[in-house]
Amino acid sequence: MDVAGNRLMVGGVCASSLVREYGSPLYAYDEGVIRMRFRELRDSIPFSKLRIYYACKANTNPHIMRVLREEGAFVDVLSPGEVFLAEKAGFTPDRMMFTSTGVTDDEMRFMIGKGIHVNCDSLSQLDRYGSLNRGGRVSVRINPDVGGGHHGHVITGGPDSKFGIYFDKVDEIKEIVGKHDLKLVGLHHHIGSGILEPEKFVMAMNVLLDVAKKFDNLEFVDFGGGIGIPYKPGQERIGLKELGSMIAETFTAFCRRYGKELMLFIEPGRYMVAESGFLLCTVNTVKETPKHRFVGVDTGFNHLVRPAMYGSYHEIVVADRVDSAGKEKVVVAGNICESGDVFTRDEHGPVDRELPKLREGDVLAILNTGAYGFSMSSNYNSRPRPAEVLVEDGKARVIRKREDLNYLGYGY
């Protein structure tokens, strides 16, 4: 977070001035932060055959995806829609990988027709893929029996997870591969999201590598993403250099035992874009109950669902008074007709947050919303979604127009 003269700055531009120019609410992204995070991660892993896939479900705006393509990223896609957006961002099929769950034959035909590599999530999908693309190249997602993340809903490994082929199904994988003369070129896993402990990441790596040694002729191993960011004040960042060294050392040792140097893939999403994003909104209501002072704003969980869905913490600041001696305890609430539409909450309900004394017209900034903000947004309550702007070196440009009421009736 950049502050100048007690005002929040986004890419060198005052946040409140962005609201004056482009309206409220507004998603604003700092392009420099996106580039910095990609380079930090790339430079932290000393392995020559490293390939970083951007898990674009975190933020599918093609302008943001284009920034990461320019930095050298590949892209992990989950649907034909994400392929469409990746193509708009300039990604070619050889720079995409399709990994999804509950996959239909039509989706696989789409990927095969495009020449996009398919990573299979189940034995059923692998068998159907073989029928559709006999002799084709493929990889499989393994459930390593290890999970991690900031909330149970984002843990994607272990016996309670729907994702991947359980690690003890090696014989079944080989049987299906042989049946369709497939070329199994890679293994993949992803254990969860919001991981801040390097040891958890490497523990899952070792499980996947134990599976990998049972397959000949692999070309890559993909260790997924899930690298977290510090959402809460005082929360420590993951030791990126420590993590990178552990990843490189672990994989180098495996390749030595395997007999050849494979490619190392990782696929972060949140880490690349979360800290670049700010949801800017305006206070329009201040009222009290016997328990809380509620501050109402002109956005809601239709624009940022993470607090309502996960009880997630997002720091909130007053854009033009980031630091102030006079503070009060408030609950910041959205404009959606649901009791759960509260931005200062945990898994159990509203939680007071200390903020400078607020009045109607104040611009608030909800921080670290570049990942799973707009990409999980909706038109619930038939409310249009905000514009998005990308800011670099003091210049802002609209990268998605604000929706209007005509958009809501686009099908009629």
C-alpha positions in Angstrom: 0.0 0.0 0.0 1.5 3.3 -1.1 0.5 6.4 0.9 1.5 10.1 0.1 0.3 13.0 2.1 -2.0 10.6 4.1 -3.8 9.7 0.9 -3.9 6.2 -0.7 -2.1 6.0 -4.0 -2.7 3.4 -6.7 0.1 3.3 -9.3 0.9 6.9 -8.5 -2.6 8.2 -8.7 -4.7 9.3 -5.7 -7.4 6.7 -5.1 -10.2 9.3 -4.4 -9.4 11.1 -7.7 -9.9 7.8 -9.5 -13.4 7.6 -8.0 -14.1 11.2 -9.1 -13.0 10.4 -12.6 -14.4 6.9 -13.1 -17.2 6.6 -10.6 -18.0 4.6 -7.5 -17.7 1.7 -6.9 -14.5 1.0 -8.8 -11.9 -1.7 -9.1 -8.4 -0.2 -9.5 -5.2 -2.2 -10.1 -1.6 -1.2 -9.9 0.2 -2.7 -12.9 3.6 -2.3 -11.3 2.6 -4.6 -8.4 1.6 -7.3 -10.8 4.9 -7.2 -12.7 6.9 -7.0 -9.4 5.2 -10.1 -7.9 5.8 -12.2 -11.1 9.4 -11.2 -11.2 9.9 -11.9 -7.5 8.5 -15.4 -7.8 10.4 -16.2 -11.0 13.7 -15.0 -9.5 13.2 -16.9 -6.3 13.2 -20.4 -7.9 16.8 -21.2 -9.1 15.8 -23.9 -11.6 16.6 -23.6 -15.3 13.5 -25.3 -16.7 10.9 -23.4 -14.7 7.6 -22.5 -16.2 5.1 -20.3 -14.4 1.4 -20.7 -15.3 -0.9 -17.9 -14.2 -4.1 -19.4 -12.7 -6.3 -16.9 -14.4 -9.5 -17.8 -12.5 -8.0 -15.3 -9.9 -8.6 -12.4 -12.4 -9.6 -13.0 -16.0 -9.4 -9.4 -17.2 -7.5 -9.7 -20.5 -5.6 -6.6 -19.9 -4.2 -8.0 -16.6 -3.5 -11.3 -18.3 -1.7 -9.5 -21.1 0.6 -7.9 -18.5 1.6 -11.4 -17.2 2.0 -12.7 -20.7 4.5 -9.9 -21.4 6.4 -10.9 -18.3 6.7 -14.5 -19.6 3.8 -16.3 -17.9 1.9 -19.2 -19.4 -1.8 -19.6 -18.4 -3.8 -22.2 -16.6 -7.4 -22.2 -17.9 -10.5 -23.9 -16.5 -13.1 -23.4 -19.2 -13.7 -22.5 -22.8 -14.6 -19.0 -21.6 -11.2 -18.6 -20.0 -9.6 -19.8 -23.2 -11.5 -17.1 -25.1 -10.2 -14.5 -22.6 -6.7 -15.8 -22.7 -6.7 -15.6 -26.5 -7.9 -11.9 -26.2 -4.8 -11.4 -24.0 -2.5 -12.8 -26.7 -1.9 -16.3 -25.3 -1.5 -19.0 -28.0 -2.6 -22.6 -27.4 0.9 -23.8 -26.7 1.0 -21.4 -23.7 -2.2 -22.8 -22.2 -3.0 -25.8 -20.0 -6.6 -26.9 -19.3 -7.2 -28.3 -15.8 -10.8 -28.5 -14.5 -13.2 -30.8 -12.7 -16.5 -32.3 -13.8 -15.3 -32.0 -17.4 -17.6 -32.7 -20.3 -16.7 -34.4 -23.6 -17.6 -31.2 -25.4 -15.1 -29.2 -23.3 -12.4 -31.7 -24.1 -13.2 -31.7 -27.8 -12.9 -27.9 -27.6 -9.4 -28.1 -26.1 -8.3 -30.9 -28.4 -9.5 -28.9 -31.4 -7.5 -25.8 -30.2 -4.4 -27.9 -29.5 -4.5 -27.0 -25.8 -2.8 -29.5 -23.4 -5.4 -31.3 -21.2 -4.7 -32.2 -17.6 -7.2 -34.9 -16.5 -8.8 -34.7 -13.0 -10.3 -38.2 -12.8 -10.0 -41.7 -14.1 -13.3 -41.2 -15.8 -12.1 -38.1 -17.6 -8.8 -39.8 -18.6 -10.7 -42.7 -20.1 -13.0 -40.4 -22.0 -10.1 -38.3 -23.2 -8.4 -41.4 -24.5 -11.5 -42.3 -26.5 -11.6 -38.7 -28.0 -7.9 -38.4 -28.6 -6.3 -41.8 -29.0 -2.5 -41.6 -28.9 -2.6 -38.0 -27.6 -0.4 -36.3 -25.0 -1.9 -35.9 -21.5 -1.2 -35.3 -17.9 -3.1 -36.2 -14.8 -3.9 -34.3 -11.6 -3.0 -36.3 -8.4 -4.7 -35.9 -5.1 -1.6 -36.2 -2.8 -3.6 -36.7 0.4 -2.2 -33.3 1.6 -4.3 -30.2 1.8 -3.7 -26.6 3.0 -5.3 -23.2 2.8 -6.9 -20.3 4.5 -10.4 -21.9 4.7 -11.9 -25.3 4.3 -13.6 -24.3 1.0 -10.2 -23.7 -0.7 -8.4 -26.9 0.4 -8.0 -29.0 -2.7 -6.1 -32.0 -1.5 -6.9 -34.8 1.0 -9.8 -37.2 1.4 -12.4 -34.5 1.7 -11.4 -32.9 -1.6 -13.2 -33.6 -4.9 -10.1 -32.8 -6.9 -7.6 -35.1 -8.6 -7.0 -38.9 -8.8 -6.0 -40.3 -5.4 -2.3 -40.9 -5.2 -2.7 -44.7 -4.8 -4.4 -45.2 -8.2 -1.2 -45.5 -10.2 -2.1 -48.9 -11.7 -5.5 -47.7 -12.8 -3.9 -44.7 -14.5 -1.4 -46.9 -16.3 -4.1 -49.2 -17.4 -6.2 -46.4 -19.0 -3.1 -44.8 -20.6 -2.1 -48.2 -22.2 -5.7 -48.9 -23.3 -5.7 -45.7 -25.4 -2.0 -45.5 -26.3 -1.8 -42.2 -24.6 1.5 -40.4 -23.9 1.5 -39.5 -20.2 3.9 -36.5 -20.1 3.2 -34.9 -16.8 1.8 -35.1 -13.3 0.1 -32.3 -11.4 -1.3 -31.4 -8.0 -2.7 -28.4 -6.2 -3.3 -28.6 -2.5 -5.1 -25.4 -1.7 -5.0 -21.6 -1.6 -3.5 -19.1 0.7 -0.6 -21.2 1.8 2.0 -19.2 3.9 4.2 -22.1 5.2 6.9 -23.3 2.8 7.0 -26.7 4.6 3.4 -27.5 3.6 4.1 -26.8 0.0 7.2 -29.0 0.0 5.6 -31.8 1.9 3.0 -32.1 -0.9 5.8 -32.0 -3.5 7.4 -35.0 -2.0 4.1 -37.0 -2.1 3.7 -36.1 -5.8 7.3 -37.0 -6.6 6.9 -40.4 -4.9 4.1 -41.0 -7.5 6.2 -39.5 -10.3 9.0 -42.0 -9.9 6.5 -44.8 -10.9 6.0 -43.3 -14.4 8.6 -43.4 -17.2 9.1 -40.7 -19.8 7.6 -37.8 -17.9 8.4 -34.3 -19.3 7.2 -32.1 -16.4 5.8 -32.1 -12.9 3.3 -29.3 -12.0 3.2 -28.4 -8.3 0.2 -26.1 -8.6 -0.2 -22.8 -6.9 -1.8 -21.7 -3.6 1.0 -19.3 -2.5 -0.7 -16.9 -0.1 -0.4 -13.2 0.7 -0.6 -11.4 4.0 -4.2 -10.2 4.2 -4.2 -9.2 7.9 -2.0 -6.5 9.4 1.0 -8.0 11.0 0.7 -11.3 9.1 4.1 -12.4 7.8 4.7 -12.9 4.1 5.7 -16.3 3.0 9.5 -16.7 2.8 9.7 -16.6 -0.9 13.4 -17.2 -1.2 13.2 -20.0 1.3 10.3 -21.5 -0.6 12.1 -21.1 -3.9 15.3 -22.7 -2.7 13.3 -25.6 -1.1 11.4 -26.2 -4.4 14.5 -26.1 -6.5 16.5 -28.4 -4.2 13.7 -30.9 -3.8 13.1 -31.1 -7.6 16.8 -31.1 -8.6 17.4 -34.1 -6.3 14.4 -35.9 -7.8 15.5 -35.3 -11.3 18.9 -36.7 -10.5 17.3 -39.9 -9.2 14.9 -40.0 -12.2 17.7 -39.9 -14.6 16.9 -36.7 -16.5 16.0 -33.0 -15.9 12.3 -32.5 -16.2 10.4 -29.2 -16.5 9.1 -27.7 -13.2 5.7 -26.0 -13.5 3.9 -23.9 -10.9 0.6 -22.1 -11.3 0.0 -19.3 -8.9 -3.0 -16.9 -9.3 -3.6 -15.0 -6.1 0.1 -14.3 -5.5 0.4 -12.5 -8.8 -2.6 -10.2 -8.6 -4.2 -9.9 -5.2 -2.1 -7.1 -3.8 -2.5 -5.0 -7.0 -6.2 -4.6 -6.5 -8.4 -2.1 -4.6 -12.2 -2.0 -4.5 -13.0 1.7 -4.1 -16.4 2.6 -2.7 -18.2 5.5 -1.1 -19.9 5.8 2.3 -23.6 6.6 1.9 -25.1 5.6 5.3 -24.1 5.8 8.9 -26.5 4.3 11.5 -26.4 2.6 14.9 -27.8 -0.4 16.8 -27.3 -1.1 20.5 -24.4 -3.3 19.4 -22.7 -1.8 16.3 -22.2 1.4 14.4 -22.9 0.5 10.8 -21.3 2.2 7.9 -23.0 1.5 4.6 -21.3 1.7 1.2 -22.3 1.6 -2.4 -20.9 -1.9 -3.1 -21.6 -5.3 -1.7 -20.8 -9.0 -1.8 -22.0 -9.0 -5.4 -18.7 -7.2 -6.1 -16.5 -8.9 -3.5 -17.9 -12.1 -2.1 -14.8 -13.4 -0.1 -15.8 -11.9 3.3 -19.3 -13.4 3.0 -18.2 -16.7 1.6 -15.1 -17.4 3.7 -15.2 -14.8 6.5 -12.1 -13.4 4.8 -10.2 -10.4 6.2 -9.6 -7.5 3.9 -7.9 -4.4 5.3 -10.0 -1.2 4.7 -8.7 2.3 4.7 -10.2 5.8 4.2 -8.7 6.9 0.9 -8.0 10.5 2.0 -7.3 9.9 5.7 -5.3 6.7 5.8 -4.0 7.4 9.2 -5.9 9.4 11.8 -5.8 9.9 15.5 -9.6 10.0 15.9 -10.8 6.5 15.3 -14.1 4.7 16.0 -15.3 1.1 15.9 -17.6 0.4 13.0 -19.0 -2.4 10.9 -18.6 -1.8 7.1 -21.7 -3.1 5.4 -22.7 -3.5 1.8 -25.8 -2.6 -0.1 -27.1 -6.1 -0.9 -30.3 -7.2 0.8 -28.7 -10.0 2.8 -27.6 -10.0 6.4 -24.3 -11.6 5.4 -23.3 -8.6 3.2 -20.7 -7.3 5.6 -17.1 -6.6 4.8 -15.8 -6.5 8.4 -16.7 -10.0 9.5 -15.4 -13.4 10.3 -17.0 -16.8 9.7 -19.5 -16.1 12.5 -20.7 -12.7 11.7 -20.0 -8.9 11.9 -16.8 -7.8 13.6 -16.1 -4.2 14.6 -13.1 -2.6 12.8 -11.3 0.6 14.0 -11.3 3.2 11.3 -11.0 7.0 11.2 -14.4 8.7 12.0 -16.5 8.3 8.9 -19.0 10.5 7.2 -21.2 10.2 4.2 -19.2 10.9 1.0 -15.9 9.4 2.3 -14.1 7.1 -0.1 -13.1 3.8 1.3 -10.6 1.3 -0.2 -10.9 -2.4 0.4 -7.4 -3.7 -0.1 -5.9 -6.9 -1.7 -8.9 -7.4 -3.9 -7.1 -8.1 -7.2 -7.7 -11.9 -6.9 -11.1 -13.4 -6.6 -12.8 -10.0 -6.5 -14.2 -9.1 -9.9 -13.8 -12.7 -11.2 -16.3 -14.0 -8.5 -18.6 -11.0 -8.9 -22.3 -11.2 -9.9 -25.4 -9.1 -10.7 -27.2 -10.3 -7.6 -30.0 -7.9 -6.6 -29.8 -7.0 -10.3 -27.0 -4.5 -9.6 -24.5 -3.7 -12.4 -20.8 -4.4 -11.8 -18.2 -1.7 -11.5 -15.7 -0.5 -14.0 -12.1 -1.7 -13.8 -9.1 0.6 -14.3 -5.4 -0.3 -14.6 -2.9 2.3 -13.4 0.8 2.5 -14.3 3.2 5.4 -13.6 0.5 7.9 -12.8 -1.7 7.1 -15.8 -5.0 5.2 -15.5 -7.0 3.5 -18.3 -10.3 1.7 -18.3 -9.9 -2.0 -18.8 -13.6 -2.9 -18.4 -16.5 -0.5 -18.7 -19.0 0.0 -15.9 -22.1 -2.1 -16.5 -25.5 -0.3 -16.8 -29.1 -1.3 -16.6 -29.1 -2.1 -20.3 -26.5 -4.8 -19.6 -28.8 -6.5 -17.2 -31.4 -6.9 -20.0 -28.9 -7.9 -22.7 -30.8 -11.1 -23.5 -34.1 -9.4 -24.3 
